[in-house]
Amino acid sequence: MPGTTDPACRVWPGRPSWAGLRADTLRGLFPGSRTAWADDGDLAALAEARHLGAEDVVYLGVGTGVGGGVVLGGRPLPAPGRESPEVGHLVVDVDGPRCDCGRHGCLQAIASGPATLRRAGAARGTEVGFAELRDGLERDRPWAHDAVRPSGTAVAAAVVSLGELLDPTVAVLGGGFTAGLPGFVDLVGREVARLARPGRPAPAVRAAALGGLSSLHGAVALARDLTTPQRI
């Protein structure tokens, strides 16, 4: 689901159409069956990790916001049905722009698609759409690179911080904005290498392999894991 649950299994604010939903009501719809639910970013992380055959993975999806998930030892962290890692709300610049959550400098306030397009519009002096931004990058326009570079640096800062805390082998970048911007994954990879601590290998940066279906693949994997509880 595109939202995070609290310990009482309620979807908490941030997704207006979902806020307040009690996810545990799913059990009543499927009596006698095991049920589980997870954030879409967690499911994407699980799917990409399984696809790579990697045990320790962080996933960041950049689109209208920034979501993500963590897989350690082959398992989602935390377990499905619990709260989700909100990687989009990692603070990467304490003096950064205001986020929808009310704080300043959250990753998604800097690196999300809308934030990047706002910078592009400010640099160009007129509103810029996604297709125009992509065209600007392909044509090597300075305003386009100036808009995208802070996004790449912010994502890289999050990857490096997650690397220090969790020691993943791979950071997977997904989401529609990532997939549609030429050179974005490479930009993040270069910035991760630049920001990494000397003597501490940074996670390898990879583009998501499963695209827009990653969360669906993760949901299927989660359902299959219900028959092998030791994996959840």
C-alpha angles and dihedrals in degrees: 000000000000094000145060125255127217124222089274089059093249120139105240128219120291096077105063095194092049103035113122096016111141103225092196089071085081087078090062091055092056106037114192093017129105112245135190136173135194142177114273091242091054090051092049090051091051093049095048092047092051091047091053094042087232124145100202117044139151118203127200121186116196116198132106084342134359119264134164150149145222131234118190124177088359093300131104114254115251104019118263115278093035131091117302131232103257097210091167089066097054105124107236099164119028090197093045130117123296116271126217087250090065099253129103128245101018113160094247092050087063107027106033120110095254092048091051092047091050090055090047091051092049092050093047097039094235138067113285126203128206094259091052091049092050090048090049091054092047089051091046094239113177093223091057094050091045089055097047100040096073089051092054092047092049093050090047091051089053092048092050092048092049088048092056092049103038106019097221119180094218137031111202119202118205141150131101095276093053093047094049100047114083112230096006097121091047090049091053091047092054092047092049089054090049095048098041118113114254110261092017114099111225120225115270110254117227135174115244111265099201099052119193091351095062095102091048091051088049092052090053090049090049091051091051090049090059087078090054103044093180088073095058 
